[in-house]
Structures are given as structure tokens and as C-alpha cells.
Amino acid sequence: MAGREADQAQKSIDQSITIRQETQKAEDKWAEERLRLKEEYERLEHDNDRLGVENEALEKDVAVLRGSVESLEREIGQIAGISEELLPFLEETYDRLETLVRGDVPFLRDERERRLETLRRTLDDATVSAGEKFRKVMEALSVEAEYGNTVEVYREEVEIDGKEIQVNIFRLGRISLFFQSLDGKMAGHFDPAAFEWKKFPPGYNQAISAAMEMGAKQRPVDLLVLPLGRLVMK
């Protein structure tokens, strides 16, 4: 009888130990789980704070971009308004330039006509910006203005007494054009009043030859007496 009670007591003790061991294992497992969940919570909380900061920065960036877009839209509107005012001005300037070139003394006629044709195509091209058109018009005006500050010698055919002859041309700024035949025996100038080429008396040949050499940089620049003709008021 006593042995049976001892066995039952031992069983109870063993069961208690087993239950305690299982309980401890469960507690240890839950402790690990709680630690894992705590760490996960802290990580998520940190991520949430970081995302909050990034979101605030993003909102500021969006506000700046929105302001830039609005500013750009205003500038586009201003550019459109300027273009509407600029294009008529460019057309008027082109007309004046065309009148100047075609009514001017006939130097570098082909070159200047080609420049006008190129400029006309640029102004008519809808794909070219108003700014680029303005630049091209100013560039053409600058070239024309520069002619007034330069001299040059070039070869060209001119009509003298109803005949086309090859001559050397001496351009003195925009003031005068002089010519001399290739054999040096005939010289003359362009008369803007009559709008035709006219011969000089033979006595001017030496002065024109010297002017040609100076214009071609074949001799030092010196004082010359050249007949400039009459001024034409337009």
C-alpha cells in the first residue's frame, strides 16, 4: 500500500516537473517573441519617423516645383507677348534693310542679296524662335553697318558705256566705289546720282591704282586725292 502511494507521489512530482519545464519553455518562447515584436515595433516606429521627415521634405520640394512651374508659365506668357510685339518689328526692320541694300551703291550685290534671301526664309520659318529671328536680323544689320568702316578690293563685271567688262573694284566704306580695268588703262567710279558707272579722265588712273594697292594691302596706307562725286540725299 505504501509502495503504491510512493509511486503515485513520484508520478505527481514527475508530472509537475514536466509541466514546469513545458511552462518554462513556453515562457522563454513568449519572451523571445515579445522581444522580437518590441524590436519590430521600434523599427517600424523609426521608419515611420523617417518617412515623416522625408514626406515633409517632399512636400517642400513639391511646393518649390509648383512655384517654379507657375513662374515658368508666367515667363512663357511674357515671351509669347514679346514675340507678338517683336515679329512686326523684325518685319519692319527687314523691309528697311531690303530697301537699303537694293537702293544702295552696287557693291557685293550677290553676297548681300543672298543674305537677304536667307534672312527672309528665317523670318518665314514658323519653327524658328522669335529670339533666333531677332539674332539673325541684328546679325545682318551688323554686317551692313560694318561695311561703312572697311575698304576692300574685289573683281566684278560692270557696265561701262553699254558694255559689260571685267574690272577691279575699290570700295571705300559706303562712300564710294571706284573701278579700274584689268589692264590699268581705264578707271572710274559709280555715280549714285545717275546710278551708273562712269569713267574718269586718264589723269586719275595713278591715284586709283594706288588706292587699289592700299585696299589690297600691297602698299602702306597714304593720303590720296580721290573724286568722291556728289552726295545723294534719300
C-alpha positions as MATLAB code, in Angstrom:
seq = 'MAGREADQAQKSIDQSITIRQETQKAEDKWAEERLRLKEEYERLEHDNDRLGVENEALEKDVAVLRGSVESLEREIGQIAGISEELLPFLEETYDRLETLVRGDVPFLRDERERRLETLRRTLDDATVSAGEKFRKVMEALSVEAEYGNTVEVYREEVEIDGKEIQVNIFRLGRISLFFQSLDGKMAGHFDPAAFEWKKFPPGYNQAISAAMEMGAKQRPVDLLVLPLGRLVMK';
ca = [
       0.000    0.000    0.000;
       2.780    2.327    0.928;
       4.629    1.439   -2.304;
       1.645    2.365   -4.422;
       1.314    5.736   -2.699;
       5.011    6.357   -3.230;
       4.653    5.597   -6.934;
       1.699    7.943   -7.256;
       3.571   10.670   -5.424;
       6.541   10.208   -7.749;
       4.261   10.392  -10.761;
       2.774   13.612   -9.454;
       6.224   15.040   -8.935;
       7.324   13.973  -12.427;
       4.178   15.489  -13.957;
       4.767   18.706  -12.055;
       8.349   18.842  -13.265;
       7.265   18.154  -16.830;
       4.565   20.814  -16.682;
       7.016   23.263  -15.197;
       9.582   22.528  -17.876;
       6.985   22.964  -20.635;
       5.710   26.123  -18.991;
       9.262   27.493  -18.806;
       9.826   26.667  -22.446;
       6.597   28.454  -23.332;
       7.567   31.441  -21.221;
      11.015   31.554  -22.831;
       9.431   31.341  -26.278;
       6.975   34.148  -25.500;
       9.775   36.222  -24.008;
      11.708   35.859  -27.264;
       8.564   36.677  -29.244;
       7.889   39.747  -27.112;
      11.489   40.898  -27.638;
      11.158   40.325  -31.394;
       7.844   42.203  -31.524;
       9.300   45.039  -29.456;
      12.275   45.335  -31.789;
       9.941   45.194  -34.824;
       7.749   47.895  -33.285;
      10.740   50.098  -32.589;
      11.986   49.592  -36.160;
       8.578   50.443  -37.605;
       8.339   53.476  -35.349;
      11.791   54.612  -36.529;
      10.789   54.041  -40.171;
       7.590   55.990  -39.576;
       9.565   58.937  -38.167;
      11.974   58.784  -41.094;
       9.152   58.624  -43.620;
       7.520   61.567  -41.875;
      10.689   63.637  -42.314;
      11.048   62.533  -45.939;
       7.399   63.303  -46.612;
       7.807   66.789  -45.139;
      10.871   67.376  -47.327;
       8.986   66.035  -50.338;
       6.105   68.398  -49.675;
       8.568   71.299  -49.598;
      10.095   70.124  -52.877;
       6.647   69.871  -54.446;
       5.846   73.399  -53.269;
       9.105   74.693  -54.785;
       8.443   72.853  -58.057;
       4.897   74.169  -58.147;
       6.269   77.691  -57.718;
       8.809   77.084  -60.488;
       6.095   75.823  -62.816;
       3.960   78.867  -62.113;
       6.954   81.154  -62.679;
       7.762   79.338  -65.925;
       4.169   79.655  -67.082;
       4.323   83.406  -66.423;
       7.603   83.662  -68.337;
       6.119   81.706  -71.246;
       3.199   84.110  -71.276;
       5.587   87.066  -71.265;
       7.663   85.525  -74.060;
       4.527   84.979  -76.114;
       3.589   88.615  -75.588;
       7.093   89.789  -76.510;
       7.034   87.596  -79.618;
       3.775   89.159  -80.762;
       5.357   92.601  -80.457;
       8.790   91.562  -81.760;
       7.774   89.909  -85.021;
       6.199   93.044  -86.573;
       9.324   94.993  -85.585;
      11.532   92.381  -87.295;
       9.405   92.538  -90.441;
       9.674   96.330  -90.490;
      13.439   96.141  -89.935;
      13.787   93.604  -92.752;
      11.850   95.854  -95.132;
      14.134   98.771  -94.295;
      17.211   96.575  -94.752;
      15.924   95.321  -98.101;
      15.284   98.892  -99.252;
      18.791   99.876  -98.155;
      20.512   97.021  -99.978;
      18.558   97.357 -103.217;
      18.812  101.131 -103.291;
      22.455  101.287 -102.228;
      25.523  101.552 -104.410;
      26.041   98.136 -106.036;
      28.878   96.624 -104.044;
      28.953   92.905 -103.245;
      25.481   92.696 -104.750;
      25.259   88.880 -104.916;
      26.539   88.401 -101.362;
      24.129   90.941  -99.924;
      21.171   89.583 -101.916;
      21.895   86.053 -100.681;
      21.967   87.358  -97.110;
      18.549   88.955  -97.626;
      17.128   85.730  -99.105;
      18.446   83.661  -96.186;
      17.036   86.153  -93.712;
      13.660   86.118  -95.468;
      13.471   82.321  -95.192;
      14.364   82.531  -91.494;
      11.623   85.075  -90.786;
       9.075   82.957  -92.683;
      10.010   79.731  -90.847;
       7.468   79.092  -88.077;
       9.821   76.588  -86.407;
      12.443   79.281  -85.718;
      12.037   81.065  -82.394;
      11.476   84.803  -82.182;
      14.779   85.111  -80.331;
      16.695   83.407  -83.139;
      14.949   85.570  -85.742;
      15.929   88.664  -83.779;
      19.549   87.459  -83.630;
      19.661   86.884  -87.401;
      18.200   90.317  -88.168;
      20.689   92.011  -85.839;
      23.492   89.996  -87.419;
      22.517   91.197  -90.909;
      22.304   94.792  -89.702;
      25.730   94.467  -88.090;
      27.280   93.223  -91.334;
      25.754   96.114  -93.279;
      26.941   98.612  -90.671;
      30.460   97.172  -90.774;
      30.734   97.922  -94.484;
      30.914  101.600  -93.520;
      34.151  101.011  -91.585;
      36.071   98.896  -94.095;
      37.719   99.078  -97.502;
      38.248   96.214  -99.894;
      39.249   95.315 -103.425;
      37.446   92.662 -105.444;
      36.816   91.740 -109.078;
      33.470   92.073 -110.781;
      31.778   92.782 -114.090;
      30.335   96.257 -114.545;
      28.566   98.004 -117.381;
      30.566  100.832 -118.968;
      29.142  102.632 -121.989;
      26.663   99.817 -122.507;
      29.290   97.055 -122.351;
      29.984   94.508 -119.578;
      33.673   94.477 -118.710;
      35.705   92.754 -116.001;
      37.262   95.276 -113.605;
      38.800   95.597 -110.170;
      36.559   97.381 -107.681;
      37.852   99.502 -104.808;
      35.193  100.050 -102.128;
      35.763  102.958  -99.778;
      33.398  102.233  -96.886;
      29.895  103.036  -98.037;
      31.020  106.354  -99.502;
      32.344  105.489 -102.939;
      33.056  102.714 -105.400;
      35.929  103.046 -107.853;
      36.850  100.726 -110.699;
      39.886  100.130 -112.870;
      40.152   97.934 -115.920;
      42.387   94.899 -115.620;
      44.962   96.483 -117.956;
      45.004   99.629 -115.772;
      44.210  101.928 -118.701;
      40.691  102.926 -117.651;
      39.336  103.998 -114.284;
      36.100  105.426 -112.990;
      33.513  105.353 -110.249;
      29.889  104.597 -109.534;
      27.748  107.738 -109.749;
      24.946  107.327 -107.179;
      23.022  110.302 -108.594;
      22.829  108.759 -112.061;
      23.051  105.234 -110.578;
      25.584  104.119 -113.174;
      29.302  103.556 -113.658;
      31.211  106.422 -115.219;
      34.784  106.783 -116.488;
      37.352  109.237 -115.127;
      39.741  111.242 -117.255;
      43.083  109.362 -117.665;
      44.735  111.608 -115.062;
      43.083  109.665 -112.205;
      44.481  106.241 -113.180;
      47.580  106.545 -110.975;
      45.571  107.543 -107.883;
      43.092  104.711 -108.438;
      45.959  102.227 -108.889;
      47.460  103.382 -105.582;
      44.061  103.067 -103.870;
      43.700   99.528 -105.230;
      47.114   98.553 -103.871;
      46.340  100.043 -100.461;
      42.949   98.318 -100.339;
      44.635   95.002 -101.209;
      47.322   95.715  -98.543;
      50.056   95.664 -101.161;
      51.450   99.068 -100.135;
      51.382  101.245  -96.991;
      48.370  103.434  -96.431;
      48.960  107.009  -97.560;
      46.958  110.138  -98.348;
      45.218  110.105 -101.720;
      43.154  112.625 -103.631;
      40.109  110.808 -104.990;
      36.984  112.318 -106.528;
      34.088  111.234 -104.305;
      31.385  112.568 -106.583;
      28.107  114.066 -105.429;
      26.199  113.135 -102.317;
      22.702  111.831 -102.884;
      20.007  112.735 -100.363;
      17.401  109.982  -99.912;
];
